[in-house]
Amino acid sequence: MEEFPEQQGGGPVLVRQRPPTPAGLRKTLKARLRGSCVCSLQGARGLLLDLFPVTRWLRRYRLREDLAGDVMSGLVVGIILVPQAIAYLLLAGLQPIYSLYTSFFVNLIYFLMGTSRHVYGISSLLCLMVGQVVDSELLLAGFDPAQDGPGPGDNGSTLNASVTTLTLGLQDCGRDCYAIRVATALLVAGVYQVLMGVLRLGFLSAYLSRPLLDGFTMGASVTILTFQLKHLLGVWIPRHQGLGMVVSTWLSLVRSAGQANLCDVLTSAVCLAVLLASKELLDRCQHRLKVPLPMEPLVIVVATRVSHLAQLHARFGSSVAGDIPTGFVAPRVPDPGLMWRVALDAVPLALLGSVLSMSLTETLARSHGYSVRADQELLALGCCNVLPAFFHCFATTTTLDNSLVKMATGCRTQLSGVVSATVVLLVLLALAPLFRDLQQRVLACVIVVRLRWALRKVRDVPQLWRLSRADALVWVTTAATSMLVSSKAGLLVGLLLSLLSLAGRTQRPHAALLARIGSSGFYEDATEFEGLVPEPGVRVFRFAGPLCYANKDFFLRSLYGLTGLDVGHVASRRKEQGLEAGAGEGEPAEDKDRDPASSRAALVPTTAGFHTVVIDCAPLLFLDAAGLAMLRDLRRDCGALGIALLLACSPSVRDALGRGGFLGEGQGDPGEEGPLFHSVYSAVQAARARHGEQVPANSSL
């Protein structure tokens, strides 16, 4: 049993240590600059090891224990990554070869710079946002964004005709060439991420709350699903932009439903049925499988073979991937003019990519018992988006799907990324032409099936509503804005609403009067729990939040409503009338129309018999100058009426009160006999002892 000694019984005393004398600002800056500017071999070696973590863990690599798992994981992920990357290019409005370039370079760079063992891939959410930026720039340049792939009667494109077309000047650059130039200009997002890592600004991503991310994922997934329906049905409709693009796309689909290609509809139905059934079966039997079966590559291989043998493109006009060139295109510096034009569009890309990457890497690291460095992850992510842009790649981030596959296949280190990059390289150098007859409908089916986990997040809304209506509102608003306006607008609106929700919770925290739990020394909300014992002559008030300029008025209103005591009003009236203030009697409040947000506290006693107000300051996270001034006025007015104001607060709040002059001159280091106490129990016992009430010799829980 924990005992609570009497106030006069010589309880525990805290003796504060003398803090070390802080160094001056000039001296501190000078020391840091000297440490940063001094060049040494040891410092350069440490910087190299920090910048490239592979130099640390590769020396400790265990061939016998780790190699088999890394090779198996890399092969499976690489086999899945190839069709997935080609499919996601339907979202970005680019040619398939560019996704293979991105997959190859990203895996190699993350192998060198990443600290997580289980991540990397191509994100469908970022592909969608890249595609929206590309479409906007294509419209401004006079191109038609609806031409996002070869049509039924045209199985070629500028890129498919010859790889050398990409090396032409801008005046000779076609639609596909200009689209990839816009996408590579989004390396600005990677620059932002590098700066965030260098400046240690990773904490900014914490302001994207989980409801915001889930709502954004839901809205973006519905948008992706809507854009893929035209591929599933084999119809050609305009690619709508701006407000109501999802609704406009659905209306166009309804009007064009009669023109659906029967071959494409049957292909989509069969592929969806096979993929969905196999996914559900594998989810139920995954505990029995040592290695997950790559159903998507199997379906793509079979569908490509059937399309080639049956000549579906020539006989039925079914759109196919077309000629995918082999090899690499010569590097090209991204267009500075385009980089400047998309600099603002790159901000949500950088922020969303950082949040998705950091949350996923930290979650996987905790579940597998290793640590990641958040700032290094931002730096690695930024370099994965900056350096590959010179090789015709676009911005991306980590994905949950590929990470789960890595975990299930026994991935041990980042070396599995090199194996996956080798698989992609093999496709780039030799196997890419084999995908010529791959139907776009099959790729759309792969995208739709991978949206299952995101679309199922709608099931979380009822539980989220019961837990927090503010979070549920953020979820629904972000999802609706992402669907009806754009992904960038959804992210911005969700962020603003999350910040407003956070500010609202800070401005109006929970306030309550406390009562004692039986004969113990603990106090809880008297309206929430039954059987609590109120303290005679003492009102214990708790304010569960910071006390600052934003909520000091709410603090006063809450104190007035719960205790019924208007100290400022009563004290001023008695001063005017020349009466001596007393705590045992009160006057009714006559000025009902005065401003309730006055800086003076308001306490009009509705019943006689309490002489002390104890404020439980334990929940106070911080106290600013406005809150401190309000407490000073409150104490002064209480003293004018003979009412004691005692505060039970932590050492940090005691220091703030002392520095702010709450105790008055000459009381900078008060003991338990002053107005500040370490616990509510000690404050209540001191109040009762001061007024000659019987204090129990020993109370216990």
N, C-alpha and C positions, 0 to 999 in steps of 0.2 A: 504494500500500500504506500502510495506517495503522500507524504505529509506536507502540510502548509503551515509553517510556524507563525506565531503571532508577530505583529509588527514590532512590539516592544521586547520581544524575546530574543533579540540578537540574531536575526536571520542572516542569510548569506549576503555578503557585501561584494560588489564588483569593484575592483581596483583597475582603473584604465591604465594601459601601458602608454608611455610617452612615445608618440609616433616619431619616426626619424625625420629630420629636417629635409624637406624636399629641395631638390636642386632647382636653381633658377631656370626659366625658360630658355634664356640665351645659352646657358651652359649645357642644357639637355639637347637642344638643337645642334650645337656645335659638336657634341660627342657623337650624336647619331650620324651627322654628315661625315665626320672623320671615319667612323666605322664603315660607312657605305662607300666611301671614296678610296679607301686604302686597298691597294691591289697586292695580292699575295698568291702564291701557288696553292696554298691550302684553301683560301677563300674561293679561288676559281674552281678548284676541284669540288668543293662543297656545292657551289652554284650549279655545276654541271650535273652532279648527282641528284640535286633537287629538281632540276629542269627535266631530266630524263630518268625517271624512276627505274626504267629497265636496267640501268647500270647497277642498281642495288640488288634487285631480286633475281636477276639472271645468273649472278655469281653463285647464288644458293640454290639454283635449280636442281631438282632431284630427278634424274632421268628415269629410274626404275619406277618411282612412285607417281610421277606427274605426266610423263610423255604420252602414255597410252590414252589417258583421259583427255589431254589437250588435242591429240590428233583426232580422236573419235568425235569430240565436240566440234572441232573446227570443220571437219568434213560434213557433218550433218547440218550445221549452221550455214556453211557455204552452199550446200545443195539447196537449202530452203531460201537462202538469201537471193540467189540469182532470179528465180521467177518472181519473188516478192518485189525485188528492186525494179524489174521490168514493169510489173503491174502498177506500182506506185507512180510511174511516170505518166499514167493517164490522169493523175491528179494535178501534176505540175505542168501538163501541156507540153512536155519535151519529148525528145526521141529516146528510145530505150538504151542506146549506147551510153548516154550520160549517167544513168543510174548505175551502170556497171563500173564506170570510172569512179564514181563517188564511193561505191562499196569497196573498191580496191584500195584507194588512197586513205580513206578514213580508217580502215582496219589497221593499216601499216602505221599511221601516225599515232593512233591510240595505243598500239603496242609499245611504242617508244615513250609516250608521255603520260599515259593513263595510270591511275592507281587502283582501279577496280578490276577484278578478274572476270566479271560475268556480263559486261555490257558491250554492246555496240550493235548498230544496225541502221536502218533507214526508217524515219518516223513518218507515218501517214499524215499526222497533223501538220508537221512542218511542210510536207509536200503540198498539202492543200493551201497553206498560207503562201508558199512560194508561187504556186499556180495562180493565186489571185493577184499577186504583184505582177507576174508575167502578163496576165491578161490585160491588166490596166495599162501597162506600158505598150503592149501590142496595139491596143485601141488608139493610144496617143500617136503611135507611129504609122497608123493607117492600115494595119493588118487586121485580119479577121480571127479573133480568138476561137471561134467555133471550129476552125480547121485544126483540131487537136490530134489529128491522126489521119492516115490515108483513108480515103473514102471508098465506097464499094466499087467504084469504077477506076480507082487510081491507087495503085499499090506502090507508088514511089513518092519520093519527096526530095527536097534539095539535098538532104544529108544522104538519103538512100542512093541517090544517083552517083555520088562521089564524095569521098571524105575530103577531098581537096577543096570542096565548096566552102568549108568553114574557114579557110585561110584567105578568103576574098575580103576586100574592103567593105565598109559599112554601106556604101552606095550600091554594092552588088549583093548585099546580104538579104537572103529570103526570110520567110516567116520563121522557120526552125532555127536558122542561124541567129536571128535577132532575139529569139526567145531564150536561147542559152546564154547570150551575152547579158541579158537582163538578170538571169538566174545567177550567173557568176558575179555580177555586180553586188549581189547580196552578201558578198564576203564582208560587207560592213557590219553585219550581225556578228561575225566572228571577231572583228576588231573590237566591238563593244565587249564581247566576252573576255577577250584577252585583257583589256583594260580593267574589267571587273576583277579578274584574277590577280593582276599586278597590284591594283590598289586595294585589294582585300575587301571588295564590295559584295561578296557572296551573300551577306546577310540581307541584301535588298530582295532577294528571291523569296525570303520568308513571308513577304507581304502578299504573295499569291497563295491564298488559303486553299485547303483541300476542297471545300465546297465549290470554290471558284474553278479549280482545275477540273473537278468532276463535271460540273455544269458545262464548262468549255468543251471538254471531251465529248460529252453527249451532243451538244449542238453541232460541233464539227463533224461528228460521226453521221448525224442525220444529213448534213450537207454533202458529205462524201457519198453516202448511200443514194441521195437524190441525183447527183451527177453521174453515178454509175448506171442508173436505170436506162438511160438512152443506149448504153452499150449492151445491156442485157436484152433489150427489145430490138436492137438493130435499127433504130430510127435516128434521123438527123434533125436536131433542133438547135435554135440559137443558144449560145452560151451566155446566160443572163448575168448581169452584174448589178451591184448596188442594192438598194432597199427592196426587200421582198424577192430576192433572187430565187430562194427555194420555192416559194409559192408560184412564181412565174414559171419556173422549170416544171413544176407539177402540172400546171395548166397547159404548157406546151406538150408535155407527154400525153395528156389526155386527148388533146386535139390530134396528135400524130399517132395515136395507138393503132388506128386502122392501117397504117403503113408499115407495121412491124414486119421484120424479116422472119419468116417461119423457121428457117434454118437456125438463125441466131437465138430465137426463143427456145427451141428444143435443146440446143447446145447449152444454153444458160440453165435450163431446168434440170438437165441431167447432171451437169457439173455441180450445181448448188446442192442437189439431193445427195450426191456422192460425198462431197466435202463436208456438209453438215452432219450427215449420218456417221461418217468416219470420225469427225471431231468429237461428237457426243460419245461414240463407242470408246475412243482412245482416252477421253477424260475419265470414263468409268473404270477403265482397265489400266490406267497409267501406273498404278502401284505394282502391276505384274510385269511391266515391260522395263527392261534395263535400258533400252534406247528407244526413244519415241520414233514412230514410223513417219517419214516425211511424205505425207499424203499429197500435199500440194505439188511437189515436183513429179510425183507419179501421175497425177491427173493431167498435168501439163504435157508430160511426155506422150501419154496415150492420146490426148486431144490433138496434139500437133501431128502425130502419126496418122490419125483418122482424117484430119483436115487435108493432109498431103495426099493420101491415097484416094480420098473421095473428091478431091479438087473442089472443095467447098467455096473457095474464092471465085474460081472461074465459072462454076455452074450456078451458084446461088447468090453471088455477090456478097459473101460474108467477108467482113473486114479482117485482115490479118496484120501481123506485126511488120511484115515487109522485110526487105534486105537490111540486115544489121551488119555494118562493116566490122572487120577485124582490125586489130592493132590499135595504136594510140595516135591521136591527133597531136600535132605540134603544140607546145604550150603557147598561151597567149595571155598578155597582161589584160586584166579586166578594164573596161572602159571607165575612165575617171568621171566623165560626164554622167554616165548612168549611175555610178556609185553615189554621186552627189544627189541625184534625183530620187534614189531609193533609200537614202540615209534614214528618213523618218519611218519608212515602212519596215526597216530592219530592226527597229527598237522592239516591237512585240515579238519578232522572231528570236532575237537574242534573249529576251527575258523568259519567254516560254521554254526555249531550248535549255536554258540554264536551270530552270526550276525542275523540269522533267528529268534532266540528267542527274542533278544533285540529289533529288529525293529518291530516285531509283538506286543510285550507287550507295547511298547511305543505308538504305533498307537492306540491300543485298549484303553489304559488308557486315551489318549487325547480325544478320541471320547466319553468316558463315564464320564469324569470329575473327575478322580482320578489320583494319581501319583504312579509311581513305582520307585524303587531304582535299578539303573543299576548294581551296584556292587553286591548287594544282589541277583539279578536275575542270575548273573554269578555264584555266590556261590551255589544257589539253583539248577541251571542246572548241575553244576559239581557234586554235591552230588547225583542228580538223575541218573548220569552215573557211579558214583563210588560205592556207597553202594549197589545198586541192582546187581552189577556184582558178588557179593559173593553168590547170589541166582540164578545164571545162567541167567542173563539178559544182554542185549547189549545196546550200546549207542543210544540215540535218542534225539529229540528236539521237540519244539512246532510245531504245524501245523495249517494252516489257516482254513482248512475245519472244524475241531472239534471246533475251536474257534468261527466260524460263527454259528455253530449249538448251542453252548452255549449261544451266544447272542440272537439268535432267540427264544430260549426256556425259556428266562427269568432268566438266571443265575445272582445271586446277589453277591455271595462270593465264596471263594475257597472251601467251604463245598461241593459244587457240585462234586468236585473231589473224595471225600470220597464215595458219592453215586455211582459214576461210578466204583470205585474200588470194592464196594460191589457187583455190578453186575458181574464184572469179577471174583470175588471170588466165587460167586455162580456157574459160569460156571466151574471154576477150581475144585470145590469140588464135583459137581454132574452132570452138564450138558455136560461136554466135550465129553463123549462117543456118544452123539447124533449127533455129527458132523462126525462120522466115514464114512458115505456114501456121504459126500459132495464132489462133483467133483472139481478137481483143475481148470477146465475150468471156473467154476463159479467164483472162487476167482480171476482168471486172468481178467475176465470181470469187477469185482469190481475195480481192479487196473486201468484198461484202462479208465473206465468212470471217475475216479477221476483225470485223467490227462487232462481233458478238459480245465480247467482254465489255466494250464501251457502251453499247446499247442497253445492256443489262443493268447499268448503273441507275436507270430510272427506278428500279426497285428500291433503291436506298432512300428515295425522297420521303415516303411516309415516316420511316424511322428518324430521318433527319429533322422532319417537322416536329416530331414529339420531343426530340432532344433540344433543338434550337430553331425557333421560327425565323430568326434573322439569318442563320446559315442556309435554311431552306429557301428563303427569298433570294439570297445570293445565287444559289444553285439554279433556280428556275429562271431568274432574270438573265444570268449569263448564258444559259442554254438557249433561251428564246432570242436574245440579241444575236448570238452567233448564227442561229438559223435564219433569222429574218433580215438581218442587215449584212454583217460580214464577220469573219473570225476576229479581225483586229478590233472591230467595234465591240464584239462580245467580251474580249479580253479587257478592254479599257473600261467598259461599263461594270464588269464584274469587279475589277480592281477598285474603282471608285466606290462601289457599293460596299465592298469589304472594309475599306477604310472608314466609311461613314458608320458602318456597324460597329467597328472597333471604337470609334470616337463616341458613339452613342452609349456603349457599355461603360466607357470611362466617365462620361458626363452624368450618367444616372445609375450608379451602382446600387446594390441592395443595402438598405438601412433598416435597423431593427433595434428594439429594446430587448435586453438580455435579462435572464433570471438564472438563479443558481440551480444546478443539478443536485437535488437532495442535500446531503450534508457535505458534499465535496467542495472543492475549490474551483470547479469549472462552471462556465456560464454559456448558455445557448439561447437561441431565438425563442422568445416566449410564445410567439404565434405559430411556430412550426412544431414544437414539441409540447407534450402534455406533462402535467405533474411537476413543473418547475416551480421553484420557490422564489418569489420576488424579494428583493432586499428592502426592508423597511427604511424609509427615509432616504433611499439612494436610487437614482435612475442610471442604469448602465446602457449606454448608447454605442452601437457598433456601426461603422461606415466601411463597407467592404469594397474599398477602392482607393485610388490616390486622391489627395486633397490638393486641388490646383485651381487656377483661375477659371477653368471651364466648368467646375462642378461645385464651387464654394457656395453658390446660391442654393443649389439643390441640397447641399449639406444643411444649410440653415432651415430650409423649408421642412426637411425631414425631421430635424431636431424639434422644430415647433410642433409638427403634427403628432409626433410620438410622445413628447413630454408635456405638451400643452403649456409651455412657459415662454413668455415674450419678454426677455430680460431687457433688451434695449428700449422697448416702448415703456415698460413700467419704470425703469430707472430714470428715463428722461422726464416722465410725468412727475415722479416724486421729487426730482431735483427742482423742477419748476415750482412745485407747491411747497418746497422747503421741508418735506417730510423725511423722516429717517427710514431708509429701506430696511426691510426685514424679510426673512425667508419663510416665516411661519404663516404669513398672510399674503394674499394676492389681490390684485384688482382686475376686474373684467376688462378685456380688450374692447376699447370703444372705437378706435380708428381702424375699421375693417378694410378700408380702401387703400391703405398705404402699400407701398411697393414691397412685396414679399421677398424680393431679392436684395433687400438692403444689406449693407455690409455689417450692420449690427445684428446680433442674434436675437431671435424672438422667442421668448418663453413666457407665456401667461399661465401661471399655475391654475389649473381648474380644480385641484384638490389640494388641501393643506397637508403638510406632513413630510415633505422631502426637502432635504437641506443640501444635498450634494448631487452633482451630475458627473458621472465617470464616463469618459470617452475611451472606448477600446480602439487604440491606434495600431494594433498588431497588423490588420490588413492593409494599412497605408504603405503603399510601395514607395511613394515619394511625397514631398511636401514642398510647394513652391512659395514664392514671396506673397502672392495673393492669399493663399490658404493660411499662411502664417499670420498675416495681418488680421484676417478674420478671426483666428483663434485668440489673438491679443485683445481684440474688441470684445469678444465673447467673455473672456476671463475678467476684463474690467467691468463689464456690465453685470456679470454674476456677482462680483465682489461688492458692487454698489447695493445689491439686494441681500447681501449676506449669504449668498449661495456659493458653496465651494465648487470649483471646476478642477477635476483631477483627470490626468491622462495616463493611461497604461500603454506604454509604447516601447519599441525596440531601441537599442542604442543608436542606430542611425537617425531615427526620428528625434531622439533626445538631443543628439548633436545639432541637428537642424534647428530645433527650437531654441537651444542655447545660443547658437550663432545669430539667430534672428531676433534676439532680445525678448523672447517670450517670458523669461523668468525675471526680467528687470535687471538693473545694475547690481553687481555684487553677488549674483546668484548664478554664475556661469557653470558651476559644477554641483548641482543639487544632489542631495541624498534622498532617501525614501521619505523624509519628513516634509519635502517640498511638494509641488503639484504633480511631479512626474514619478511614475512607478513602473516596475518591471512586469507586473501582471495585474489583471483586473481584480484578482483575489486580494492582493496586498493593498490596492487602492481602496476597495470597499471596506476592508478591515480598518484601515487608517481613518476613513471617514466616520465609521461608527465609533471608533475610539475617541476621536476628537469631540464628538457630541455626547460622550458619556454613556453610550449604549453598551449593552452587555455583548462582549465579543467572545465567541467560543474559544476555549483554550487550545483545541486541536480539531481540525477538520480534515477529513480524508475522503478519498474516492472509494 
